[in-house]
């Protein structure tokens, strides 16, 4: 059996280092894939991608801005005002898991559209997410007599079609 000459370019342990480096790179790729699949994790670090302003809560499976923060002794049998203007009042009834929008000015459709926009902005949610929530819209006869006495849903939800 012939004796093989030792290749001078091969150093002991060089192949082991390559294997370790290759395994390390594979593990890094796997970790990055896992991180990029978790968009909630990414949204915390990518500028312009974080739609939530501070702490969040989950209602009916939808993550949103925590509109209850700063309320001491939060009473689940009461209501929480999310936004109030001269034209509309948006509030949440926790014991019914219901968001309620009262339109107190006219024209009804114009004020309803404005209130829905504020609702989405304050909660930091998309229209698709809002449609998963229990949301009622109403108006008193003093503001909109033709639309009073009815419960409306969000205008962009399919259940209205």
Z-matrix of the N, CA and C atoms (Angstrom, degrees):
N
C 1 1.419
C 2 1.534 1 108.61
N 3 1.353 2 112.82 1 127.77
C 4 1.465 3 115.49 2 -177.56
C 5 1.532 4 111.42 3 -74.39
N 6 1.280 5 114.51 4 148.78
C 7 1.467 6 121.20 5 178.97
C 8 1.528 7 107.74 6 -89.12
N 9 1.335 8 115.01 7 127.84
C 10 1.464 9 119.96 8 179.91
C 11 1.518 10 109.19 9 -84.30
N 12 1.315 11 112.83 10 141.18
C 13 1.453 12 117.89 11 175.90
C 14 1.523 13 109.43 12 -77.80
N 15 1.282 14 114.27 13 143.24
C 16 1.463 15 119.57 14 177.61
C 17 1.520 16 108.64 15 -74.40
N 18 1.324 17 116.18 16 128.88
C 19 1.451 18 121.20 17 177.50
C 20 1.519 19 107.91 18 -73.24
N 21 1.296 20 116.22 19 126.53
C 22 1.452 21 119.99 20 -175.09
C 23 1.536 22 111.57 21 -73.14
N 24 1.348 23 117.52 22 -19.61
C 25 1.464 24 120.93 23 -179.77
C 26 1.531 25 112.21 24 -78.11
N 27 1.310 26 116.87 25 -18.33
C 28 1.451 27 120.80 26 -178.31
C 29 1.521 28 109.22 27 -90.48
N 30 1.330 29 114.13 28 121.04
C 31 1.458 30 118.85 29 178.01
C 32 1.516 31 107.50 30 -107.43
N 33 1.298 32 117.56 31 145.26
C 34 1.465 33 119.41 32 178.98
C 35 1.531 34 110.59 33 -60.82
N 36 1.326 35 117.16 34 133.17
C 37 1.458 36 122.81 35 177.19
C 38 1.516 37 114.19 36 88.87
N 39 1.319 38 118.21 37 -8.30
C 40 1.469 39 120.87 38 -178.96
C 41 1.532 40 110.93 39 -64.93
N 42 1.318 41 117.47 40 -42.52
C 43 1.457 42 121.30 41 178.54
C 44 1.526 43 111.07 42 -65.69
N 45 1.319 44 117.29 43 -36.36
C 46 1.464 45 121.45 44 178.75
C 47 1.528 46 109.94 45 -64.67
N 48 1.318 47 116.89 46 -40.66
C 49 1.465 48 120.74 47 178.75
C 50 1.531 49 110.83 48 -64.11
N 51 1.337 50 116.95 49 -38.89
C 52 1.457 51 120.63 50 178.54
C 53 1.526 52 111.07 51 -64.86
N 54 1.308 53 115.83 52 -41.59
C 55 1.472 54 119.97 53 179.23
C 56 1.521 55 110.00 54 -64.48
N 57 1.312 56 117.38 55 -43.25
C 58 1.471 57 121.21 56 179.62
C 59 1.529 58 109.81 57 -63.95
N 60 1.320 59 117.77 58 -42.65
C 61 1.462 60 121.52 59 178.22
C 62 1.524 61 110.78 60 -63.29
N 63 1.313 62 117.53 61 -42.61
C 64 1.460 63 122.27 62 178.93
C 65 1.541 64 110.73 63 -61.96
N 66 1.324 65 117.26 64 -45.26
C 67 1.467 66 121.36 65 178.71
C 68 1.531 67 110.35 66 -63.52
N 69 1.325 68 117.29 67 -40.56
C 70 1.461 69 121.52 68 178.27
C 71 1.530 70 110.92 69 -61.41
N 72 1.321 71 116.54 70 -44.32
C 73 1.468 72 120.46 71 179.17
C 74 1.526 73 111.39 72 -63.72
N 75 1.318 74 117.30 73 -40.89
C 76 1.469 75 120.83 74 177.59
C 77 1.527 76 110.06 75 -61.65
N 78 1.321 77 116.98 76 -44.12
C 79 1.472 78 120.43 77 179.10
C 80 1.536 79 111.02 78 -62.94
N 81 1.329 80 117.09 79 -40.08
C 82 1.472 81 120.38 80 177.85
C 83 1.520 82 110.76 81 -62.34
N 84 1.305 83 117.50 82 -42.66
C 85 1.464 84 121.38 83 178.54
C 86 1.524 85 110.27 84 -62.22
N 87 1.325 86 117.60 85 -43.34
C 88 1.465 87 121.21 86 179.65
C 89 1.533 88 111.29 87 -63.15
N 90 1.318 89 116.74 88 -41.26
C 91 1.470 90 120.39 89 178.57
C 92 1.532 91 109.73 90 -64.70
N 93 1.329 92 117.58 91 -44.03
C 94 1.464 93 120.41 92 179.22
C 95 1.522 94 112.23 93 -62.64
N 96 1.315 95 117.02 94 -39.98
C 97 1.463 96 120.71 95 177.24
C 98 1.523 97 109.69 96 -61.23
N 99 1.319 98 116.93 97 -44.72
C 100 1.468 99 121.48 98 179.85
C 101 1.532 100 110.46 99 -62.20
N 102 1.327 101 117.13 100 -43.00
C 103 1.460 102 121.71 101 -179.35
C 104 1.529 103 110.45 102 -65.52
N 105 1.328 104 117.97 103 -44.69
C 106 1.453 105 120.66 104 -177.86
C 107 1.519 106 112.56 105 -70.16
N 108 1.309 107 118.30 106 -22.64
C 109 1.464 108 120.04 107 175.19
C 110 1.516 109 110.98 108 -73.98
N 111 1.313 110 117.61 109 -25.66
C 112 1.462 111 122.50 110 -179.68
C 113 1.528 112 108.32 111 -90.88
N 114 1.326 113 117.04 112 86.40
C 115 1.464 114 121.09 113 -174.79
C 116 1.525 115 112.29 114 -66.89
N 117 1.323 116 117.50 115 -28.59
C 118 1.463 117 119.28 116 178.18
C 119 1.524 118 109.53 117 -64.05
N 120 1.328 119 116.24 118 -40.12
C 121 1.466 120 120.77 119 177.43
C 122 1.523 121 109.77 120 -62.23
N 123 1.327 122 116.58 121 -46.19
C 124 1.459 123 121.07 122 -178.05
C 125 1.514 124 112.22 123 -63.92
N 126 1.317 125 117.37 124 -38.10
C 127 1.459 126 120.25 125 -176.10
C 128 1.519 127 111.81 126 -61.83
N 129 1.329 128 117.66 127 -21.72
C 130 1.459 129 120.82 128 178.34
C 131 1.520 130 111.76 129 -72.68
N 132 1.321 131 117.42 130 -22.27
C 133 1.450 132 120.69 131 -172.34
C 134 1.519 133 114.37 132 -114.00
N 135 1.315 134 119.06 133 -19.18
C 136 1.463 135 120.98 134 -178.37
C 137 1.520 136 109.93 135 -89.98
N 138 1.342 137 118.22 136 126.72
C 139 1.463 138 119.82 137 -179.73
C 140 1.523 139 111.12 138 -65.21
N 141 1.328 140 115.43 139 140.96
C 142 1.456 141 120.73 140 178.75
C 143 1.516 142 113.58 141 77.78
N 144 1.301 143 116.99 142 -4.84
C 145 1.457 144 120.67 143 -177.13
C 146 1.525 145 111.26 144 -101.27
N 147 1.319 146 117.35 145 -8.30
C 148 1.454 147 120.73 146 -176.38
C 149 1.521 148 108.90 147 -94.77
N 150 1.325 149 116.17 148 102.76
C 151 1.460 150 120.00 149 -177.45
C 152 1.512 151 112.19 150 -85.23
N 153 1.324 152 118.13 151 -12.55
C 154 1.454 153 120.80 152 -179.12
C 155 1.515 154 110.12 153 -91.91
N 156 1.319 155 114.71 154 142.32
C 157 1.459 156 121.02 155 -179.80
C 158 1.518 157 108.55 156 -108.82
N 159 1.309 158 116.54 157 85.86
C 160 1.453 159 120.71 158 179.17
C 161 1.514 160 112.30 159 93.41
N 162 1.331 161 116.14 160 -149.44
C 163 1.473 162 120.19 161 -175.96
C 164 1.531 163 111.73 162 -64.18
N 165 1.312 164 114.99 163 154.87
C 166 1.467 165 120.54 164 179.62
C 167 1.521 166 110.17 165 -124.35
N 168 1.318 167 114.40 166 161.80
C 169 1.457 168 122.13 167 173.36
C 170 1.530 169 107.24 168 -133.24
N 171 1.316 170 115.68 169 164.19
C 172 1.463 171 120.53 170 177.84
C 173 1.516 172 108.05 171 -120.13
N 174 1.333 173 115.63 172 125.87
C 175 1.464 174 122.48 173 176.57
C 176 1.516 175 106.97 174 -128.69
N 177 1.302 176 116.56 175 127.44
C 178 1.473 177 122.57 176 -179.62
C 179 1.525 178 111.80 177 52.81
N 180 1.326 179 115.88 178 36.91
C 181 1.455 180 121.05 179 177.74
C 182 1.513 181 114.93 180 78.96
N 183 1.333 182 118.21 181 7.99
C 184 1.466 183 121.94 182 -178.41
C 185 1.531 184 109.03 183 -112.91
N 186 1.345 185 116.18 184 123.27
C 187 1.465 186 121.22 185 176.39
C 188 1.519 187 108.20 186 -80.36
N 189 1.337 188 115.62 187 135.26
C 190 1.465 189 121.48 188 -176.86
C 191 1.514 190 109.97 189 -150.37
N 192 1.336 191 116.07 190 168.83
C 193 1.459 192 120.81 191 173.88
C 194 1.522 193 108.97 192 -58.63
N 195 1.326 194 115.47 193 142.65
C 196 1.463 195 120.28 194 179.18
C 197 1.530 196 109.55 195 -80.20
N 198 1.319 197 115.74 196 96.97
C 199 1.471 198 120.82 197 -179.30
C 200 1.526 199 111.67 198 -79.40
N 201 1.345 200 117.74 199 -3.89
C 202 1.468 201 120.67 200 178.84
C 203 1.518 202 112.33 201 -94.13
N 204 1.352 203 117.54 202 -4.82
C 205 1.468 204 119.27 203 -177.68
C 206 1.522 205 110.43 204 -63.09
N 207 1.285 206 115.21 205 141.84
C 208 1.454 207 120.67 206 -179.66
C 209 1.516 208 114.39 207 85.63
N 210 1.316 209 117.46 208 -5.54
C 211 1.461 210 120.27 209 178.49
C 212 1.524 211 107.75 210 -91.79
N 213 1.317 212 115.46 211 114.34
C 214 1.459 213 119.51 212 178.73
C 215 1.522 214 109.50 213 -81.00
N 216 1.294 215 116.28 214 144.75
C 217 1.465 216 122.74 215 179.06
C 218 1.530 217 111.30 216 53.15
N 219 1.304 218 115.26 217 51.13
C 220 1.469 219 121.43 218 179.36
C 221 1.522 220 109.52 219 -55.43
N 222 1.315 221 116.12 220 119.87
C 223 1.463 222 122.38 221 -177.44
C 224 1.519 223 109.35 222 -99.73
N 225 1.306 224 117.05 223 115.72
C 226 1.469 225 121.69 224 -177.53
C 227 1.535 226 111.90 225 -68.83
N 228 1.319 227 118.33 226 -11.73
C 229 1.470 228 120.58 227 179.36
C 230 1.519 229 111.58 228 -97.94
N 231 1.304 230 116.83 229 2.04
C 232 1.455 231 121.43 230 179.35
C 233 1.531 232 108.91 231 -104.77
N 234 1.309 233 117.87 232 -152.08
C 235 1.461 234 121.61 233 176.06
C 236 1.516 235 108.90 234 -136.72
N 237 1.332 236 114.91 235 160.54
C 238 1.458 237 121.64 236 179.54
C 239 1.521 238 107.91 237 -121.93
N 240 1.323 239 116.75 238 123.10
C 241 1.460 240 120.67 239 175.97
C 242 1.516 241 109.30 240 -76.85
N 243 1.323 242 115.90 241 128.23
C 244 1.463 243 122.21 242 177.38
C 245 1.522 244 109.60 243 -95.30
N 246 1.335 245 116.52 244 -41.79
C 247 1.459 246 121.45 245 177.23
C 248 1.525 247 108.67 246 -157.44
N 249 1.321 248 114.64 247 142.01
C 250 1.471 249 119.08 248 178.83
C 251 1.518 250 108.95 249 -141.94
N 252 1.323 251 114.86 250 127.15
C 253 1.470 252 121.24 251 174.95
C 254 1.529 253 106.87 252 -130.78
N 255 1.315 254 116.41 253 -178.01
C 256 1.463 255 119.85 254 175.26
C 257 1.524 256 111.25 255 -68.99
N 258 1.344 257 117.41 256 -19.21
C 259 1.468 258 122.17 257 -174.42
C 260 1.524 259 114.41 258 -98.85
N 261 1.323 260 117.51 259 -24.52
C 262 1.464 261 120.09 260 -178.81
C 263 1.528 262 111.07 261 -159.80
N 264 1.325 263 114.38 262 161.48
C 265 1.468 264 122.57 263 177.76
C 266 1.524 265 106.81 264 -133.32
N 267 1.330 266 116.17 265 122.71
C 268 1.466 267 121.86 266 178.20
C 269 1.520 268 107.23 267 -111.52
N 270 1.320 269 116.34 268 123.38
C 271 1.464 270 118.58 269 179.12
C 272 1.526 271 110.24 270 -143.86
N 273 1.333 272 113.80 271 168.71
C 274 1.463 273 121.63 272 -176.28
C 275 1.525 274 109.13 273 -124.11
N 276 1.340 275 115.12 274 132.51
C 277 1.465 276 121.78 275 176.61
C 278 1.534 277 107.44 276 -106.67
N 279 1.343 278 118.14 277 98.29
C 280 1.467 279 120.27 278 -173.56
C 281 1.530 280 114.48 279 -63.85
N 282 1.319 281 117.96 280 -33.44
C 283 1.470 282 118.77 281 -178.46
C 284 1.525 283 112.17 282 -69.61
N 285 1.336 284 117.18 283 -18.62
C 286 1.468 285 121.86 284 177.31
C 287 1.532 286 112.43 285 -109.58
N 288 1.346 287 116.50 286 -2.27
C 289 1.470 288 122.65 287 -173.92
C 290 1.538 289 108.71 288 49.25
N 291 1.327 290 116.10 289 49.06
C 292 1.460 291 122.92 290 -174.11
C 293 1.521 292 110.91 291 -126.77
N 294 1.330 293 115.50 292 129.85
C 295 1.460 294 121.93 293 169.76
C 296 1.523 295 106.02 294 -94.98
N 297 1.322 296 115.70 295 135.49
C 298 1.456 297 119.94 296 -176.25
C 299 1.523 298 108.68 297 -128.43
N 300 1.318 299 115.32 298 130.12
C 301 1.465 300 121.15 299 178.80
C 302 1.524 301 107.35 300 -118.31
N 303 1.320 302 116.00 301 118.77
C 304 1.454 303 121.69 302 177.24
C 305 1.523 304 108.63 303 -105.12
N 306 1.322 305 116.20 304 121.96
C 307 1.460 306 122.18 305 178.88
C 308 1.525 307 107.25 306 -93.30
N 309 1.336 308 116.50 307 117.64
C 310 1.463 309 120.05 308 -174.49
C 311 1.532 310 113.10 309 -113.65
N 312 1.323 311 116.75 310 16.80
C 313 1.467 312 120.98 311 177.86
C 314 1.529 313 108.54 312 -144.15
N 315 1.299 314 115.65 313 168.03
C 316 1.465 315 119.79 314 178.55
C 317 1.529 316 108.71 315 -122.11
N 318 1.304 317 117.43 316 161.60
C 319 1.460 318 128.39 317 1.42
C 320 1.534 319 111.33 318 -72.92
N 321 1.320 320 114.19 319 144.48
C 322 1.459 321 122.00 320 -172.72
C 323 1.526 322 112.71 321 -55.77
N 324 1.329 323 118.01 322 -53.71
C 325 1.474 324 120.73 323 -174.91
C 326 1.531 325 111.90 324 -62.84
N 327 1.296 326 117.07 325 -37.75
C 328 1.474 327 120.78 326 179.14
C 329 1.529 328 110.52 327 -66.02
N 330 1.325 329 115.83 328 -44.99
C 331 1.469 330 119.87 329 179.93
C 332 1.532 331 111.70 330 -69.63
N 333 1.328 332 116.12 331 -34.86
C 334 1.470 333 120.80 332 177.74
C 335 1.524 334 110.00 333 -63.94
N 336 1.341 335 117.04 334 -44.79
C 337 1.467 336 120.90 335 177.76
C 338 1.525 337 111.20 336 -60.11
N 339 1.323 338 116.85 337 -42.88
C 340 1.470 339 121.22 338 179.33
C 341 1.529 340 110.75 339 -64.01
N 342 1.326 341 116.29 340 -42.54
C 343 1.468 342 120.57 341 179.99
C 344 1.526 343 111.16 342 -65.81
N 345 1.324 344 117.07 343 -40.40
C 346 1.469 345 120.65 344 178.77
C 347 1.526 346 110.91 345 -63.18
N 348 1.320 347 116.81 346 -38.63
C 349 1.461 348 121.01 347 178.53
C 350 1.534 349 110.47 348 -63.91
N 351 1.317 350 117.15 349 -45.08
C 352 1.467 351 121.61 350 178.44
C 353 1.531 352 110.00 351 -64.61
N 354 1.322 353 116.96 352 -39.93
C 355 1.463 354 122.16 353 177.87
C 356 1.536 355 110.42 354 -55.68
N 357 1.327 356 116.67 355 -49.19
C 358 1.468 357 121.36 356 179.52
C 359 1.531 358 111.39 357 -63.45
N 360 1.333 359 116.38 358 -42.97
C 361 1.467 360 120.89 359 -177.87
C 362 1.519 361 111.86 360 -66.56
N 363 1.322 362 116.95 361 -46.33
C 364 1.473 363 120.46 362 -177.94
C 365 1.526 364 111.72 363 -63.50
N 366 1.331 365 116.40 364 -38.53
C 367 1.464 366 119.61 365 -179.10
C 368 1.522 367 112.04 366 -85.47
N 369 1.334 368 117.97 367 -16.56
C 370 1.460 369 121.18 368 -179.06
C 371 1.518 370 112.33 369 69.12
N 372 1.335 371 116.56 370 37.60
C 373 1.464 372 120.86 371 -177.20
C 374 1.519 373 110.70 372 -120.03
N 375 1.329 374 115.10 373 164.31
C 376 1.467 375 121.67 374 177.77
C 377 1.530 376 108.84 375 -91.05
N 378 1.323 377 117.77 376 163.64
C 379 1.466 378 119.54 377 175.16
C 380 1.532 379 112.26 378 -57.48
N 381 1.328 380 117.26 379 -37.58
C 382 1.466 381 120.79 380 179.43
C 383 1.527 382 110.68 381 -62.58
N 384 1.335 383 116.20 382 -41.36
C 385 1.465 384 119.94 383 178.45
C 386 1.528 385 110.47 384 -68.40
N 387 1.331 386 116.89 385 -39.56
C 388 1.469 387 120.81 386 -179.84
C 389 1.522 388 110.77 387 -60.74
N 390 1.324 389 117.13 388 -33.85
C 391 1.471 390 120.77 389 -179.19
C 392 1.520 391 112.47 390 -68.73
N 393 1.322 392 117.59 391 -14.77
C 394 1.470 393 121.46 392 176.37
C 395 1.529 394 111.42 393 -83.73
N 396 1.325 395 116.37 394 -11.19
C 397 1.462 396 121.66 395 -177.77
C 398 1.525 397 110.66 396 -93.23
N 399 1.325 398 115.14 397 159.77
C 400 1.451 399 122.10 398 175.19
C 401 1.529 400 106.98 399 -88.98
N 402 1.345 401 116.50 400 104.51
C 403 1.467 402 121.92 401 -176.18
C 404 1.527 403 108.97 402 -129.14
N 405 1.321 404 116.16 403 125.99
C 406 1.460 405 122.04 404 175.56
C 407 1.527 406 108.87 405 -115.83
N 408 1.321 407 115.71 406 143.73
C 409 1.456 408 122.13 407 177.76
C 410 1.527 409 107.33 408 -125.51
N 411 1.329 410 115.73 409 133.00
C 412 1.468 411 120.16 410 179.90
C 413 1.526 412 109.15 411 -145.34
N 414 1.324 413 115.06 412 169.12
C 415 1.463 414 121.20 413 177.95
C 416 1.520 415 109.26 414 -146.92
N 417 1.317 416 117.85 415 145.56
C 418 1.459 417 119.70 416 177.12
C 419 1.532 418 111.35 417 -80.08
N 420 1.311 419 115.95 418 158.07
C 421 1.471 420 121.53 419 179.83
C 422 1.522 421 111.39 420 -63.09
N 423 1.315 422 116.87 421 -28.85
C 424 1.469 423 119.85 422 -179.57
C 425 1.529 424 112.18 423 -65.86
N 426 1.329 425 116.75 424 -26.31
C 427 1.468 426 120.33 425 -179.68
C 428 1.531 427 112.24 426 -96.91
N 429 1.315 428 116.33 427 -43.43
C 430 1.466 429 121.78 428 -175.84
C 431 1.528 430 109.58 429 -143.18
N 432 1.330 431 118.27 430 80.44
C 433 1.454 432 120.49 431 -174.83
C 434 1.529 433 114.35 432 -58.23
N 435 1.329 434 117.40 433 -31.94
C 436 1.471 435 119.68 434 -179.20
C 437 1.522 436 113.21 435 -74.01
N 438 1.327 437 117.54 436 -20.89
C 439 1.470 438 121.62 437 -177.51
C 440 1.528 439 112.70 438 -108.70
N 441 1.307 440 116.75 439 -3.82
C 442 1.465 441 120.78 440 -176.92
C 443 1.528 442 110.63 441 -72.54
N 444 1.327 443 114.85 442 157.71
C 445 1.462 444 120.86 443 176.39
C 446 1.517 445 114.03 444 81.53
N 447 1.316 446 117.84 445 6.91
C 448 1.466 447 121.88 446 178.53
C 449 1.523 448 109.68 447 -124.76
N 450 1.311 449 115.39 448 153.75
C 451 1.462 450 121.73 449 173.54
C 452 1.522 451 107.16 450 -106.09
N 453 1.306 452 115.57 451 123.88
C 454 1.465 453 121.74 452 179.83
C 455 1.523 454 108.97 453 -106.26
N 456 1.324 455 115.76 454 159.64
C 457 1.461 456 122.84 455 174.63
C 458 1.520 457 107.44 456 -108.69
N 459 1.320 458 116.65 457 173.77
C 460 1.461 459 120.91 458 178.56
C 461 1.527 460 110.02 459 -61.49
N 462 1.309 461 117.09 460 136.70
C 463 1.464 462 121.53 461 -172.74
C 464 1.523 463 113.63 462 -64.41
N 465 1.328 464 118.11 463 -25.09
C 466 1.466 465 120.47 464 -175.91
C 467 1.518 466 113.43 465 -94.64
N 468 1.310 467 118.16 466 4.40
C 469 1.474 468 120.85 467 179.27
C 470 1.533 469 110.15 468 -90.22
N 471 1.316 470 117.25 469 142.00
C 472 1.463 471 122.54 470 -176.15
C 473 1.514 472 112.76 471 -62.51
N 474 1.314 473 118.74 472 -25.81
C 475 1.468 474 120.21 473 -177.47
C 476 1.523 475 111.77 474 -63.35
N 477 1.349 476 116.46 475 -14.61
C 478 1.462 477 119.82 476 178.69
C 479 1.516 478 112.81 477 -84.04
N 480 1.327 479 116.64 478 -12.13
C 481 1.468 480 119.80 479 -176.56
C 482 1.496 481 112.61 480 -80.23
